[in-house]
Amino acid sequence: MRELIVEADGGSRGNPGPAGYGAVVLDPVTGEALAEAAEYIGVATNNVAEYKGLLAGLRAARELAPDASVRVRMDSKLVVEQMSGRWKIKHPDMKPLAAEAARIYPPGQVTYEWIPRERNKHADRLANEAMDAGRQGRQWQPSTSRAALDAGAARVAGEATGTGRVTGDTEGVPRVVGDAAAGAARARAALAATASTGTAAPGTAPTGTAATSAAATGAAAAGHRPGTADRALDAPRPADAPRPDATAPAPTGGDGSAATPATPSRGWAAPADLGAPATFVLLRHGETALTPEKRFSGSGGSDPELSAAGRRQADAVAAALAARGTVQEIVSSPLLRCRQTALTVAERLGLDVRIDDGLREADFGAWEGLTFAEVQERYPDDLNAWLASPKAAPTGGESFAAVSRRVAAARDRLTERHAGRTVLLVTHVTPIKTLVRLALGAPPEALFRMELSAASLSAVAYYRDGNASVRLLNDTSHLR
């Protein structure tokens, strides 16, 4: 049976932060690199990146020799011990990755060995090349890699000094500052610059695709270690200034919303953002007894609890979020229906819940608990004024212009506090639609073109250069 050696590594510049992996398959006799793989994987932790590197290395080895005996060498004690069966795998992000790695070769064909970092230079350089490519908004290409050359040169230097191992550590080399957000901003700028000429622009996503090749030559190596890149100071992000729009109609029932837009401080050609985004996963609470009847249900009413259907919805979304394994923090509206939904998810994920008053629903005043038809019958003048302008408030309640200011302030506060993190915000229709609309820079009437179901998931990523990206809207697949 043929033997192959797989060396793999992964890193995250922020942990979690912009991450990538590298892997190389080696001939155990000659030390020749038979295949390489590297990929920028977006925002992830060091451990997830290391597991991704392991997967890529095992797949590359299997393509070369599915019947080979494989010796995996990594400088990650965690991965080596877990894959060897000596340590238990507890983290939900790593369990499926480890299970997938165990399936690539039959049991008994793969062994694991821990090696010091200085002996894992080849895979380390590949991981850094992948992260650098992602930072520049492009894919890692084997033709431009010189990881094999650098590893070979270091090996020769080690032999010359009699150490018998890789030398020439690059700890003193200045680190290159930047991450995925910088690549995304540059890609957006390139799209804007080339739109009028018809010239093809670079890819709009900073993620790279995995690639394998024989040991390749090329330009520019990256010698800095993953997870230790210095972070540059970002320019301050001006707060969005709400802009009332007297022509905007308002939603016609339930706890729907209309809110004033924000004027973006920077546009598509904004300078590169050097900070990982704060990603808000926006969860609308589960149903209450008022939800199916489409009654106004804000922060000034009876504060209803989840119904039996709402509790089932909370359980379903908790299971879905646990399977995805990306949520790191949970923040909730203070209202009972949101706290109950948030606690159900928190118990499943093993997280705490923090309350933020800025995420509460609009106060519908005297309209609380009424249907739209009942409001139209009892408060026709106030309703007409409310429909005509977001600055008009429900009878004794809160205007959508006021809600917009409150939600924008909460957004700025939370993005600053949770930069680079994925945070679940458990809140209501009005705050979620407001966040989505402001992120899009859309007019208030765009709210009528958005459906937002109970227990639905949406997502927005916020970059420190002022750009935002709506990544998901009204996902209810977990309820089916």
N, C-alpha and C positions, 0 to 999 in steps of 0.2 A: 504494500500500500504506500503510495506517495505521501510525503509529508510537506506541508506548507506552513509558513509562519504568517500570521496576521498581526500587524501593529496598528492600533487605532487610538484616536484621541478626539476630544471635543472641548470646546470652550465657549464661555459666555462673557461678553464685555459688560458686566453689570450684575450678573447672576441674581435674578434673571435679567437678560439684556440681549442685544444682538448676538446671535450664536451661530456656530458652524462646526463641522466635523471634518476629519481627515482619516483616511485608512490606506494602508499599503499591504500588498501581499508579496512576501519575500521567498526566494529560494533559500532553504536552510543551509545549503552547502556553499553556494557562491555569494549569498547576500544580495543577489540581483533583485531589483524591484520588478515583479511580474505584472502587477496591476496597481493602479491608484484610484482612489475615489475621494471626492470632497464635495461639500454642499453648504451653502448658507441657508439656515433653516428659520430665520426670523428671530423673534424674541423667545428665548428659552433659558433654562438653567444649565449650569455646567454638567450636571449628571445626565440630564436628558440628551444633551449634545454628545456626551461620551457614549451613551447607549446607541444613539443614531450612528456614530462612527463604527461601533462594533457591528451593527447590522450591515452597514455598507461593506465592511471588510469581509464578513462571512459570506455575503452574497457574491462578492467578487471572487473569493476563493472557490465557491461552489461552481461558478461559471467555468473556472479553469479546470477543476478536478472534483467532481461531486463525490468521489470515493476516497478522497484524501484524508489523512490524519492531520488535523489542524491544531496548531499551538498558537493561542492568542496571547499576545503580550501587550499590557496596558499599564500606564502609570496611575490609573484610578483604582485605588484599593477597594472602593465601594463596589464597582462593577465586577472586579475579579472575584471578590469574596461572595457576592450575591450569585453570580453565575456559577461559581463552584459549589453552591449550595450550603455554604457555611454561615452566611448571613441571611436573615429574613428580609424579603422585599416588602416594605410597608407603604411606600409612596405610590398613590394611584397613577401618577404620570409614568412611572417606571415599570409597573407590573406588566402591562401589555407589551412593552418593548422587550423586556426580558423573556417573556413567553414566546414572542416572535423569534428572538435570537435562538432560543432553544430548539425551534422547529426547523431551522435551516439545514442542519446536519443531523443524522441519526444520533441518538444518545451514545456517548462513549467515544465519538470521533473527534470531539473538541475538548482540549484542556486549556486551562487559564493560568497565566503566570504574571505576577506583578513585577514591574521593572521601574527603576528610578526615572524621573522625567528626562534627565540628560541622555538616557538611552532610547528615548522615544521621539527623537528630533524630527524624523521624517514625517510621521503622522501629525506632530505638532505644527510643523510648517504648512502642511496641507490644510489643516484647520484654520490657520491664520490667513492663508491665501483665500480660502473660501469666505471668511469674514470680511477681508479687505475688498473682495469682489462685490459682496453684498452692500458694503458701505458706499461703493461707487455706482450702485444700481445696475450691476451686470452679473452675469453668471461666471462661475469658476470654469476655466477652460484648461484641460490638460496640456494643451500646446504652449501655454504661457507659464506653466509651473516650472520652478527650478528646485523644488523640494528634494528631488532625487539627487541633483547635482550637489546641493548643499549638504545633504546627508552623507553622500559619498566623500566629499571634501573633508567633512568633520571626522569621518571614519578613518581616512588616510592620516589626518593630523593626529588622531588618537593612537594609531599604530606607530607613527613616527616618534611620539613621545613615550611610547611603551606603556600607555595606560590600558590599551586593549579595549577602550570604549570611546564613545563620541565625546569630543571636547569642543571648545570654541563656543561656549554659551553666549547667548546674545542678551543677557539680562541688562547690560548697560546701554543697549540700543534704544534711542528715544522711541516711545510708543506713538503709533499713529492714532490720532483722535478721530472718532466718528462712529456712526452706526447706521442701522437700517433707515432711520428717519432722514439722515443726510442723503442716502441714496434715493429715497423716495422723493425728496424735495428736488434733487437734481434732475430726476427723471421727469417730474412735472414741469420743471423749467425748460427742459429740452423739448417736451411736447409743445409747450407754448411757443417756443422759439421757432420750431419747424412747421407749425401748423399752416402758415401762409405760403410755404415753399413746396409743400408736398413731400419733403424729405423724410425718410423713415427715421423715427426717433428711437432712442434706446428703450428697452422694456420698461413698462410702467411699474413693475414690481421689483423690489430689490432682492428677491429670493433667487438663488442659483439652483440649477438642477444638477443632480449627481451625475458624474461621468467617470468612466474608467478608461485606462490606457496603459500601454507599456510606459516604462519610466521615460518622462518627457523632459525636453529642454525648453528654455524660453527666457523671458525677461523677468525683472523685479521680484525678488523674494521678500517674504514678510518674516522677520526673525523674532518678533515679540511674542510673548506668551499669551494665550487666551485667558480672558478673565481678569487681566491686570491693566487694560488700557486706561490711560488717564482720561478724565472727562473735562472738556473745555467748558468755560462759562458761557451759558446761553444768554442771548439778549432777552430782556424782560418782555413778557407777553402782555400787550395792552388788553385790558378787559373790553369785552364787547359792549358797545353802547346801544341799548334798546332804542328802536326808532318807531314810534307810533305810526300806524297806518289807518287813517280814518275810513278807508274804503273797504277794509277787510270785514267779511262776514264772520260769524262765529258758529261753532258746532251747534247741533240742534238737539242735544239730549245726552243722557248718560253723564259721565264725567269727562266728556270730550273737551278739546281745548282749542284756543287760538291764542297766539302770543306774538309779541312784537319782535321784528327781526333785529339781528345785530349786524352792524357794518363791519366787515372783516378788515382788520388792520393791515393784513398782508395778503397777497394773492398767489396765483400759481407760480410766479417767478420769484417767490420768496427765497431768501438765503437759506442755505442748508440748516436744518434743525439737527443739532448734535446730541439731542437727548432722546432716549427711547420714549415712545408714547405712553400716556396713561390710557388704558382701554377700559371703557365702561360697558359692561354687559347689563343691559337695561331689562329688568323683569317687572312686568305688571303683575300686581297681586292676583291671587285666585278669586273666584267668584264669591260674592256675598248674596244675601237674599234680594238685594236691590238690583244686582247686575242684570239678570235676565229680563227684568221689567223695564230696563233702560231709564231708571230714575236718577235724578241728579244726586250724586253722592260725593261730597267734598270733605273739607276739613271742619266745616261748621255744623255738621249734623250729628247723628246718633253714634257715629263711629262703629259701624256694624262689624261683626266678626265673620270669618270665613264660613260659608255654608258647607254641607257635606261634599258637594261637588267641588267647591273651592279647595277643601283639604285634599281631595284626590288629585286635583291639579297641582297642588304644591308638592305632593309626593312624587308625581311624575316628573316635574321639572327638576326636583332634587336629584332624582336618579339620572336624568340626562346630564346635568352639570357634573355629577360625580364621574360619569363615564368620560366626559371631555377632559376633566382634570386640570383646567387652566385657571380657575378662580382662586385668587390669593387673599382677598379681603371681601367683607360683606358690609354694606351700609344700607340702612333702611329708613324709610319715612317713619315718623312716630305713630302713625295711625295703626290701629289694631290689626286690620286685614293685612297690612304690609309686614308688621312685626311677626304675625303668625306664619306668613309665607316664608319670611327670611329665616326664622328659627327652624323651620322644617328643613330648609336647604343647609343651614349651618350645622345641624346635627349630623347630616349625611356627610358633609365635607370636613367635619372636625374643626370648624372655625367659629370665631365669635362674631357677634352682630353689634355694629355701632350705629347709633341713631343720629340722623342729621335732619334738623327741622326744615331746612330748605327744600327737602324732597317731598313735603306734604302736598296734598291735593289742593286745588283752588277752593276757597270758601264760597259756596253758592248762596249763602245767606238764607233768606226766606224761601228760596227754591229747593232747599235740601229735602230730599225724599219725594219730590214731586216729579211727574212726567212732564215732558215738553208741552203736551196738550193742556195739562193743568196749569202750568205757568202762563201759557198763552191766554187762558181764560181769566186768571186772577191778577196778573201783572202785565197787561198788554203793552203799556207805554214803556215800562222798564225793559221788557223783553226786546221791543223794537230798537231801543237805544243800544242795548247790549249787542244785538245783531249788526248794528251799523258801525260800531267802533270798539276796538279792543280796550280803549280807555274807559268805556262805560262798564260799571260793575252791576252784577245781579243785585236785586233788592237787598240792601244790607250786607252785601258780600264783597268779594275781591275781584278786581278787573284782571283781564288777561295780560294787560300791560304790566301790572304789579307782579303777577305770577312770573312773567318773563324776566323781570329784574331779579326776583328772588332766586329763580332757577339758575340764571346766568352767574349770580354770585356764588351759589353752591357749586356749580360746575368749576369755576375758577379756583375755589378753595380746595376742592377735591382733586383736581388735576395737579395742583401744586403739591399736595400732600402725598399723592400716590403716583408720581411720575415713574414710568417704566413698569407699573404694576397692572394687573388685570383685576378689576374691582366689580363685584356684582352690586348694582344699585336696585333695590326693591322699592318700587314707587308706583305712580299712578299714570293714567292716560295723559293728563295735562303736562306734567313734567317731562315725560318721555317724548311726546310729540314736540314739545318745545325744544328739547335738546337735539332731536333729529333735524328739525327745521332750521335751527340756528347753525348747526354743523353744515347743512347744505347751502346756507345763505338764501333760502327760498322764501317767497312772500307768504303772508299768513294764509292765503287761500290754499296753499299746498297741503294744509292740514286736512282738508276734506278729501284728499286723494291718498290718505294713509289710513289703513285699517289697523286697529290695535286691539287684539283679543285679550280676554282674561288669561293670565299665566303665560303670555307670549314673551319671547325673547327678541331683543334688538341689540345692536352693538355699535358703538362709536369710538374711534381712536383719536386722541388729541395730542398733537405735536406741539413742542414749545416754540416753534416758529410761527404759530398762529393757524396752521393748517389743521383740518379735521377730516376724518374719513369715515363715512357711514358704511359699516361692514355687514349689517344684518338688520332686517326689519320684520317684525311680526312673525317670527318663527314659532309655529305651533306643532311641529312634527312630533314632539315628545308627548303630545296629548292624544295622538291617534292610536 
